[in-house]
Amino acid sequence: MDGELKQRLLSRFRWIDPGEWCDHLLTDRSGWWRDPVLLDALGPALAALAPEPPTVVVAPATSGFLLGPLVARSLGVGFVEAYRDLSGAELADELITRSSGLGHDGRPVVLGVRARHLSPGDRVLVVDDWIETGAQLAALVEIVAASGARYLGAAVIVDGAQPDVRNRLCVRGLVREAELDDHHYT
């Protein structure tokens, strides 16, 4: 990966200590979205992590709805949204849904994709800003399989997954979470 891009990602990221009410640091990725150079570079950089050319990019809410189209446009393919926490969602469409373990926040992960947007001939690249437990990605892998499409792997900005999760889910990242640990506490 381009050293300048990596340095921009690291320098525009912050860990936030919210105070006594919280027992962990929070991430602030807003600097990434504010930087037009990063926005221009992220699509091609994440697209370059694809192990082979996809026919579609799938990405989960919320940051994935920004990154997915950037990557899809760079690859010249379409984008499909993966919705989270569907209990309150009113999507007037047939969905393929899956639940897979607990996410980084300790809550069960439930994702859904419009069934009409994935087909057996598709090769799917999943894109997101961060992977940690892999629960969300595992649910997406199951959704892709249920549609008959083929999962190629995942391209993420920050890879915080354990090696077994990274290998099992074919994750490639621009930076490792450990690289962020030395940057910007507020």
C-alpha positions as semicolon CSV with decimal commas, in nm:
position;residue;x (nm);y (nm);z (nm)
1;M;0,000;0,000;0,000
2;D;0,107;0,353;-0,070
3;G;0,299;0,493;0,228
4;E;0,143;0,836;0,192
5;L;-0,210;0,692;0,206
6;K;-0,127;0,488;0,514
7;Q;0,024;0,792;0,686
8;R;-0,288;0,998;0,607
9;L;-0,511;0,725;0,753
10;L;-0,305;0,711;1,070
11;S;-0,275;1,089;1,111
12;R;-0,647;1,158;1,063
13;F;-0,763;0,893;1,309
14;R;-0,821;0,957;1,680
15;W;-0,893;0,745;1,986
16;I;-1,127;0,925;2,226
17;D;-1,147;0,871;2,599
18;P;-1,512;0,949;2,676
19;G;-1,456;0,960;3,050
20;E;-1,561;0,760;3,352
21;W;-1,893;0,642;3,208
22;C;-1,713;0,421;2,954
23;D;-1,455;0,150;3,016
24;H;-1,291;0,167;2,671
25;L;-1,167;0,416;2,415
26;L;-1,392;0,514;2,124
27;T;-1,284;0,551;1,763
28;D;-1,314;0,875;1,572
29;R;-1,288;0,812;1,198
30;S;-1,447;1,143;1,101
31;G;-1,108;1,279;0,992
32;W;-1,102;1,018;0,715
33;W;-1,434;1,136;0,572
34;R;-1,334;1,504;0,598
35;D;-1,015;1,458;0,395
36;P;-1,087;1,483;0,019
37;V;-0,753;1,320;-0,068
38;L;-0,845;1,015;0,142
39;L;-1,194;0,999;-0,007
40;D;-1,041;1,001;-0,352
41;A;-0,783;0,734;-0,266
42;L;-0,986;0,492;-0,053
43;G;-1,195;0,344;-0,336
44;P;-0,898;0,244;-0,553
45;A;-0,689;0,134;-0,252
46;L;-0,961;-0,097;-0,118
47;A;-1,041;-0,221;-0,470
48;A;-0,676;-0,321;-0,512
49;L;-0,717;-0,560;-0,216
50;A;-0,968;-0,777;-0,407
51;P;-0,816;-1,120;-0,472
52;E;-0,988;-1,132;-0,812
53;P;-1,230;-0,905;-0,998
54;P;-1,575;-0,895;-0,836
55;T;-1,905;-0,838;-1,012
56;V;-2,053;-0,660;-0,710
57;V;-1,949;-0,493;-0,385
58;V;-2,151;-0,555;-0,068
59;A;-2,105;-0,336;0,239
60;P;-2,283;-0,305;0,574
61;A;-2,435;0,007;0,727
62;T;-2,313;0,263;0,825
63;S;-1,961;0,337;0,705
64;G;-1,993;0,066;0,441
65;F;-2,264;0,276;0,272
66;L;-1,995;0,538;0,210
67;L;-1,705;0,305;0,127
68;G;-1,895;0,049;-0,078
69;P;-1,991;0,290;-0,358
70;L;-1,637;0,434;-0,366
71;V;-1,492;0,085;-0,420
72;A;-1,767;-0,024;-0,661
73;R;-1,713;0,286;-0,874
74;S;-1,339;0,222;-0,880
75;L;-1,401;-0,136;-0,997
76;G;-1,676;-0,046;-1,244
77;V;-1,930;-0,272;-1,070
78;G;-2,250;-0,226;-0,871
79;F;-2,305;-0,185;-0,498
80;V;-2,547;-0,367;-0,264
81;E;-2,635;-0,243;0,085
82;A;-2,636;-0,479;0,384
83;Y;-2,874;-0,351;0,650
84;R;-2,820;-0,405;1,023
85;D;-3,065;-0,454;1,305
86;L;-3,360;-0,528;1,082
87;S;-3,620;-0,549;1,359
88;G;-3,723;-0,188;1,302
89;A;-3,640;-0,164;0,934
90;E;-3,925;-0,138;0,689
91;L;-3,772;-0,257;0,364
92;A;-4,050;-0,351;0,126
93;D;-3,846;-0,626;-0,039
94;E;-3,752;-0,990;0,002
95;L;-3,439;-1,007;0,214
96;I;-3,175;-1,270;0,276
97;T;-3,095;-1,234;0,645
98;R;-2,846;-1,401;0,874
99;S;-2,738;-1,369;1,234
100;S;-2,384;-1,451;1,336
101;G;-2,245;-1,421;1,686
102;L;-2,182;-1,106;1,884
103;G;-2,035;-0,791;1,738
104;H;-1,770;-0,565;1,888
105;D;-2,039;-0,402;2,103
106;G;-2,152;-0,735;2,252
107;R;-2,489;-0,732;2,071
108;P;-2,600;-1,004;1,827
109;V;-2,525;-0,923;1,464
110;V;-2,822;-0,946;1,225
111;L;-2,776;-0,839;0,863
112;G;-2,999;-0,845;0,557
113;V;-2,950;-0,791;0,185
114;R;-3,218;-0,748;-0,081
115;A;-3,239;-1,092;-0,243
116;R;-3,296;-0,952;-0,593
117;H;-2,953;-0,785;-0,595
118;L;-2,739;-1,101;-0,561
119;S;-2,745;-1,393;-0,803
120;P;-2,558;-1,720;-0,856
121;G;-2,325;-1,569;-1,118
122;D;-2,200;-1,293;-0,886
123;R;-1,852;-1,271;-0,737
124;V;-1,882;-1,065;-0,418
125;L;-1,625;-0,842;-0,251
126;V;-1,730;-0,722;0,095
127;V;-1,604;-0,377;0,198
128;D;-1,608;-0,214;0,541
129;D;-1,410;0,032;0,747
130;W;-1,312;-0,202;1,033
131;I;-1,309;-0,570;1,126
132;E;-1,261;-0,693;1,479
133;T;-1,462;-1,000;1,581
134;G;-1,562;-1,102;1,229
135;A;-1,927;-1,162;1,332
136;Q;-2,068;-0,911;1,085
137;L;-1,851;-1,044;0,802
138;A;-1,945;-1,405;0,886
139;A;-2,313;-1,314;0,851
140;L;-2,240;-1,157;0,511
141;V;-2,051;-1,467;0,397
142;E;-2,361;-1,674;0,484
143;I;-2,586;-1,430;0,296
144;V;-2,365;-1,450;-0,012
145;A;-2,370;-1,831;0,003
146;A;-2,750;-1,836;0,045
147;S;-2,787;-1,625;-0,269
148;G;-2,577;-1,869;-0,470
149;A;-2,311;-1,604;-0,533
150;R;-1,941;-1,659;-0,459
151;Y;-1,764;-1,475;-0,177
152;L;-1,419;-1,351;-0,279
153;G;-1,304;-1,189;0,044
154;A;-1,319;-0,865;0,237
155;A;-1,133;-0,536;0,195
156;V;-1,123;-0,315;0,504
157;I;-0,949;0,000;0,612
158;V;-0,858;-0,131;0,959
159;D;-0,786;-0,497;1,024
160;G;-0,821;-0,571;1,394
161;A;-0,909;-0,939;1,351
162;Q;-0,727;-1,230;1,507
163;P;-0,520;-1,428;1,254
164;D;-0,763;-1,723;1,246
165;V;-1,057;-1,490;1,171
166;R;-0,854;-1,298;0,912
167;N;-0,757;-1,619;0,731
168;R;-1,098;-1,789;0,754
169;L;-1,279;-1,483;0,616
170;C;-1,009;-1,383;0,362
171;V;-0,964;-1,033;0,503
172;R;-0,720;-0,782;0,361
173;G;-0,670;-0,443;0,524
174;L;-0,497;-0,115;0,459
175;V;-0,374;-0,079;0,819
176;R;-0,365;-0,303;1,125
177;E;-0,545;-0,188;1,438
178;A;-0,217;-0,212;1,633
179;E;-0,076;0,063;1,409
180;L;-0,350;0,297;1,533
181;D;-0,261;0,236;1,896
182;D;0,029;0,479;1,875
183;H;-0,178;0,760;1,729
184;H;-0,382;1,047;1,861
185;Y;-0,553;1,013;2,194
186;T;-0,789;1,288;2,304
